[in-house]
Amino acid sequence: MMDGEKLFNDRFKDHVKQSVRYLQYIFNGHIAIALIFLVAAGAVFYQSFLNALPDYFPVAAVISIILSLVVLYNPMQFMLKKADIVFLLPAQEQLTGYFIRGLLYSLMVQSYLSILVIGVLAPLFHIREHAVSFTALISLFVITKLIQFTVDWFILRIRHTEVQRYQRFLRFFVQVAIFYSVLSGITLAIIFSALLFGILIISLLSYSLKHVLALDLLIENDQRRKEVFYRIASLFTDVPELATTVKKRKFMVRLFTQHFPIRQTHTYRYLYQLTFMRSKDYLGIFVRLSFIGGLALYYTTIAWLAVVLSLLFIYLIGIQLLSLWYHHRTLIWLDLYPVSGELQRQALASLILRLLSITASVYLVVTMVQLSSWSGLIVGISSYVFVFLFVNMYLPRKLILNNT
């Protein structure tokens, strides 16, 4: 007879050990310090946003939508493996303790996100008068969170993607209606949304109980979340468990390589440029971080904060691009290249210099548009100087330290 509780405890220990090992790499190399500055800048921006909040801003609607998104965000982690479809399926009825512990662990992890969101929304809530107190709103949030979490567990039995999609949309709509009606104090709307909520929940539970637990879907969900974590960790260290994915992107490759000089000295420049464009990681990270940084600068009204944000995002992008150096480390073919290691370092430095300069130019334009020409000039000069120091001083030392 299989002991589900012991099996979960063993896998939980392995999960924690592996997560801690990769988290040490993720938060190493001054990333933690950069995140602290990012949080501090976000707090300053949030405070200035609240101070300049117009009277027509829909506070109740925004709070309702954000809380509803958090209530319906219920990822469940059971530490399942691909082979479990063979070994655990016959003993599925004996795994009640295993799944109960997995649900408790998932709920505990989500509680951190809930506390964070509630803490962020508290100043926004108190800036206006509402029909209920903040304590009552938190109580409603906890109750609906537990209900929606339970429903999500039973919904995992349903295999039909259309049913999954429509039920989630309906639950989101009803959840927003509940929060908004309670914040607005509309009695009729509260009664109607509560009745609709009850009918929808009972209908979904009744429909879900007609199906058996889809163990294969649980395994797919666990593998998908694990792959996301591995993909983030791969930006900082080698992850043997991650399968490398490559996209062709024929148009981009042809655009940037058709006039590329075919010379021995350009071997690594060609390789790193193709890796950046075709790998699933680097191009997406570069675009997303550049866009988020530009968006933050667009809504910044303080010059010194714009400088800090621009340098911070350029630093974060540069740190992510440094992992290009290790992308092909496990391939023995690079050792056969008749090209010196110095040319390899120069090729990587050249690519990072061009990419960070593009980001710095974008931030310069955004700051000029939003603040002033002088502010944009200050941001541009500080960004270009930082890029130069990063590529010519920080990058070589980082590569030397990691190779020793």
VENZIKA-V755485 format. One record per residue. D_LAST is the distance of its C-alpha to the last C-alpha in Angstrom with 1 decimal. Layout:
# VENZIKA-V755485
d_last = <D_LAST & D_LAST>
This chain:
# VENZIKA-V755485
d_last = <50.5 & 47.2 & 46.1 & 44.8 & 43.8 & 41.6 & 40.0 & 39.2 & 37.8 & 35.5 & 34.2 & 34.0 & 31.6 & 29.4 & 29.6 & 28.7 & 25.7 & 24.3 & 25.2 & 23.6 & 20.3 & 20.2 & 21.8 & 19.0 & 16.7 & 19.7 & 20.5 & 17.0 & 15.8 & 19.3 & 21.2 & 23.4 & 24.3 & 25.1 & 27.3 & 29.1 & 30.0 & 31.1 & 33.3 & 34.7 & 35.6 & 37.1 & 39.3 & 40.5 & 41.3 & 43.1 & 45.1 & 46.2 & 47.1 & 49.3 & 51.0 & 51.9 & 52.9 & 56.2 & 59.1 & 59.2 & 55.7 & 56.0 & 54.3 & 55.9 & 55.0 & 51.3 & 51.0 & 52.8 & 50.5 & 47.3 & 48.5 & 49.8 & 46.5 & 44.8 & 47.6 & 47.3 & 43.5 & 43.3 & 40.3 & 40.5 & 37.6 & 38.7 & 35.4 & 37.2 & 35.8 & 37.0 & 38.5 & 40.6 & 43.1 & 44.1 & 43.7 & 44.7 & 47.4 & 50.0 & 49.3 & 49.2 & 52.2 & 50.4 & 47.5 & 49.3 & 47.3 & 44.1 & 45.0 & 46.4 & 43.2 & 41.3 & 43.7 & 43.4 & 39.6 & 39.9 & 42.5 & 40.5 & 37.4 & 39.8 & 41.5 & 38.4 & 38.9 & 42.7 & 42.3 & 40.0 & 42.5 & 45.5 & 43.9 & 43.3 & 46.8 & 48.6 & 49.0 & 50.1 & 52.7 & 54.1 & 54.6 & 57.7 & 60.5 & 60.5 & 63.0 & 60.8 & 58.6 & 54.8 & 55.1 & 57.4 & 55.0 & 52.1 & 54.5 & 55.4 & 51.8 & 50.9 & 54.0 & 53.4 & 49.7 & 50.6 & 53.3 & 51.2 & 48.4 & 50.9 & 52.3 & 48.9 & 48.5 & 51.8 & 51.2 & 48.3 & 51.2 & 52.3 & 51.0 & 52.9 & 50.6 & 53.6 & 54.7 & 51.3 & 51.1 & 54.7 & 54.6 & 51.4 & 53.1 & 56.3 & 54.5 & 52.7 & 56.0 & 57.8 & 55.1 & 55.1 & 58.9 & 58.8 & 56.5 & 58.3 & 61.8 & 60.9 & 59.4 & 62.4 & 64.9 & 66.9 & 68.7 & 69.8 & 66.4 & 64.9 & 67.4 & 67.0 & 63.2 & 63.2 & 65.7 & 63.7 & 60.6 & 62.4 & 63.9 & 60.6 & 58.7 & 61.5 & 61.8 & 58.1 & 58.0 & 61.2 & 59.8 & 56.4 & 58.1 & 59.8 & 56.5 & 54.3 & 50.6 & 48.5 & 45.6 & 44.1 & 43.9 & 42.2 & 39.6 & 39.1 & 38.8 & 36.2 & 34.2 & 34.5 & 33.3 & 30.4 & 29.4 & 29.6 & 27.2 & 24.7 & 25.0 & 24.2 & 21.2 & 20.0 & 19.6 & 16.7 & 15.1 & 16.1 & 19.6 & 20.9 & 24.4 & 24.8 & 26.7 & 25.8 & 28.9 & 29.7 & 32.8 & 34.5 & 35.6 & 37.4 & 39.0 & 35.8 & 34.0 & 37.1 & 37.4 & 34.0 & 33.5 & 37.0 & 36.7 & 33.0 & 32.7 & 32.0 & 29.8 & 26.8 & 25.0 & 25.7 & 24.2 & 21.3 & 23.6 & 26.1 & 23.7 & 22.2 & 25.7 & 27.2 & 24.6 & 25.3 & 29.0 & 29.4 & 27.0 & 28.7 & 26.0 & 25.0 & 28.5 & 30.1 & 27.7 & 27.9 & 31.7 & 32.2 & 30.1 & 31.7 & 35.1 & 34.7 & 33.6 & 36.6 & 38.9 & 37.8 & 38.4 & 41.8 & 43.1 & 41.7 & 44.4 & 42.5 & 40.7 & 38.0 & 37.2 & 36.9 & 34.4 & 32.3 & 32.6 & 31.7 & 28.5 & 27.6 & 28.1 & 26.4 & 23.3 & 23.6 & 24.1 & 21.1 & 18.9 & 20.5 & 20.1 & 16.3 & 16.3 & 17.7 & 14.4 & 13.9 & 17.6 & 17.8 & 14.6 & 16.9 & 19.2 & 19.1 & 21.3 & 18.7 & 17.5 & 21.1 & 21.3 & 22.1 & 20.2 & 17.4 & 14.1 & 15.5 & 18.5 & 16.6 & 15.1 & 18.6 & 20.3 & 18.5 & 19.1 & 22.7 & 23.4 & 22.1 & 24.1 & 27.2 & 27.1 & 26.5 & 29.3 & 31.6 & 31.1 & 31.7 & 34.8 & 36.1 & 35.7 & 37.5 & 40.4 & 40.6 & 40.7 & 43.4 & 45.5 & 45.3 & 45.3 & 46.1 & 45.2 & 43.9 & 41.7 & 40.4 & 39.7 & 37.8 & 35.7 & 35.1 & 34.1 & 31.8 & 30.2 & 29.7 & 28.3 & 25.8 & 24.8 & 24.3 & 22.1 & 20.1 & 19.5 & 19.1 & 17.3 & 15.8 & 14.5 & 12.5 & 10.8 & 10.2 & 8.8 & 6.4 & 5.4 & 5.6 & 3.8 & 0.0>
